Amino acid sequence: MDRDALYREVGEALHLAQTLEFNISTLITIMNRHYHADIEPAPLVVGDDRRTLGQLIREVQKRASLDQAGVDALAEALDARNYVAHQFFIRNIAAFADEASCEEAVKSLKARAKKIAIGTAISSAFVQGFCEALKIRQSDVLIRQDI
């Protein structure tokens, strides 16, 4: 295992984490639009939300009923995401110095990425379900960007 592989694994985990965060933001935007305004079908623009992923998840949980398995999966995804985003490099300095530490760090990272992927899959299914129920084409879900 080399450094490039380690960075690739971190990048893939962070990509999943950002997808999870976007899905949660999308759910909140859909709920805000559908339940608080009578708007004609149009592209759904998901803006920047400065809340943390934990705050976003709690907002969705206030508005939607999740079973305990769903709540646990999102909590595990949040914990895994927070570790990768805020602690991974600090706690794995040795992984950049020797092969054994690198392999152990990648193994740990893959386990956390799996938890993030499960949370992402759950949130993706909710987005898809809401879009189908509310007749929103997923291709009409847009990200507000500064140009």
Long-range contacts (C-beta under 8 A, 24 or more apart in sequence): 1-99, 1-102, 1-103, 1-106, 2-102, 3-96, 3-102, 5-102, 5-106, 6-95, 6-96, 6-102, 6-105, 6-106, 6-109, 9-106, 9-109, 9-110, 9-113, 10-84, 10-88, 10-89, 10-109, 12-113, 13-80, 13-81, 13-84, 13-109, 13-112, 13-113, 13-116, 14-84, 14-85, 16-113, 16-116, 16-117, 16-120, 17-53, 17-81, 17-84, 17-85, 17-116, 17-120, 19-120, 19-124, 20-53, 20-77, 20-81, 20-116, 20-119, 20-120, 20-123, 21-53, 21-56, 21-81, 22-46, 22-143, 23-120, 23-123, 23-124, 23-126, 23-127, 24-53, 24-56, 24-57, 24-60, 24-123, 25-49, 25-56, 26-127, 26-141, 27-60, 27-64, 27-123, 27-126, 27-127, 27-130, 28-56, 28-59, 28-60, 28-63, 30-127, 30-130, 30-131, 30-134, 30-136, 31-60, 31-63, 31-64, 31-130, 34-130, 34-134, 41-135, 41-136, 41-140, 42-140, 43-140, 43-141, 43-142, 44-136, 44-140, 44-141, 44-142, 45-142, 45-143, 45-144, 46-141, 46-142, 46-143, 46-144, 47-144, 48-144, 53-78, 53-81, 53-82, 54-78, 54-82, 64-126, 70-122, 73-115, 73-118, 73-119, 73-122, 74-119, 74-122, 74-123, 76-115, 76-118, 76-119, 77-115, 77-116, 77-118, 77-119, 77-120, 78-119, 79-115, 80-112, 80-113, 80-115, 80-116, 81-116, 81-119, 83-112, 84-109, 84-112, 84-113, 84-116
